[in-house]
Amino acid sequence: MPLTDGKRYRGMLNRVSTNGGLTGANRCQCPSNYTSHTPLNLCFRLSKDKQTWESARQICESEGSHLAKVKSTEILPYLKEQIKNSPYIPIGSHVFIGGNDKEEEGIWRWVDREHIDMKSPVWYPGEPQGGQKENCMLLYSIVDYLVVDADCSWIWYYICQIG
């Protein structure tokens, strides 16, 4: 039976083994409006509309997902390709992801409160540098979609993630 929402999918994700094989008779797949990053067993959905960071977070959560966590250099090239090939995101557009330091300046966390590795190569050199005015993570098109800190009230596209 195909899965139609992120909440049901999340339970299925745990049934996929670390090598990508299924651990039971159930077939694991992303909801129809998500794309699959098979090696990491993750699903992503690029928005067709622009929102503030907080609105984007709420939309993703209402679908049973969360704003994307770009935790590794494996995920970033995949997302760049998805953005660049999207018929909905115009060339040169920026894209919100799920990191922020809204709660405590300089302490960056993903939307699930997991600490962010500030030494990660996904950050653009010199970032974050926006101080108290820029507290949300953005894939910035001008620097080939590396991560920068941005004003959370800006209105941009966003990426939801399951897994």
N, C-alpha and C positions, 0 to 999 in steps of 0.2 A: 504494500500500500504506500503510495507516495506521501511524503510529509508536506504539509501545507503551511506550517507556521514554525517559528523559531523555538517556541516552548516545547513542542513535541520533538523537534530535532535535537535540542540540547541533551535530552535523555538518551537519544540514539548515539550521539557522538561518543559517549563513554564506552560504547560497545565496539569501537574500532580499535584494533590493536596498534601498537606503536609502529609497526612496519606497514601500516595502511590496510592490512587485511581485516576482514570481518571476523569477530569472535563468536558469532552465532549465525542463525539462519536469517536474521534481519538484514535488510539492505539499507545502507546509510547513504543519504544523499541530501543535498542542500535544497531548501525551498525553491520553488520555481523562479523567483525573482532574485536569487542569489547565485553567485558563481563559486565554484569549488577550487580551493587550493589544496589539492589532494595530498601532497607530501606532508603537510602539517595538519590535515583534517580540519580545515577551517573553511567557513563560508563568508563571502563578502557581498554587500550590495552597495553600489554607488547610487547616490541620490540623483533624481531628475530635477530637483528644485534646490533653491538656496534657503538656508536657515541660519539663525544665530547658533552658536555652539550649544547653548542650553536647550534650545528648541530641537536641534538635531539629536542631542542626547535623549530627550524625552521621546522622540519619534522612534529611535532605535529600540529603546526599552519597551515601548508599547508593542513592538513586533517580537519581543522575546530575545532581542539581541542587545548589543552595546556598540558605542562608537569604537572604531577599529583601534587595535593595539599594535603598533608597528614596533614590535619588540626585537626583531632580528633582521639581519641583512637579507634573509631569505624572503621575507614578506614584502619588503620595500620594492624590489624590481617587479614583482607580480602586480602590486597595486599601481605602480607607475604605468605599466603596460595597460592595465584595465582603464585607467584614467585617460591615457592618450588615445585609446581606441573607442572610448565611449561616444556614442552618438548624441548623448545628452549633455556632456560637459564640454563647453567650448574650449578651444585651445587657449592656454594662458590663464585658465581659471585655477583658483586655489581650492584646497579641499580640507575640511576639518577632520581631525581624528580625535581619539579619546583621552589624551593627556591634558592635565592642567595643574596649576599651582594656585588655584583660587582660594583654597582653605588656608594655606600658609605660604607666603612668598618665598620662592626658591626651593620649595619641597614639591617636586613634581611627582604626580601619581596618575595612574590610569583610572578610568571611571569606576573600576572595581576596588579602588584604593591601593592596589599594588604599587610599590615604589618603582619609579622609572630609572633605568640605568643612564645616568647623565654622561657617561663616557661612550655611549653607543654611537657607532659611526652613522646612524641615520640622522643625527643632528647636523645642521649646517654649521661649519666652523664659526665660532664666536657666539652661537646661540646657546641658550636663551639669553636675550639681552634687553628685553622690553620692560623690565622692572614691574611695578604694580599696574601698569596700563595694559600689559600683554600677558595674559594668564592661560591661554588655551593653545593647544598644538594645532599646527596647520602644515599640510604638505604644500610647499610654496613652489609654484610652477617656474618662477624666474630662476630658481637654483635647482632645476631638474627634480622637483618634488622632494627635496630633502626637508627635514622638519625644522620649523621655526616657531617661536612663540608669537602669538597674535592677540589682538583685541577680541575678546569673547563676544562682543556685540556686533562685530562685523557679520555680514551675511554672505556665506559661501556654501558651496556644495559640501557633502559629507559622505563618510563611508560607515556603514553598519557592519558588524561582524558577529558571527555565531561561532562559538568555540574558543 
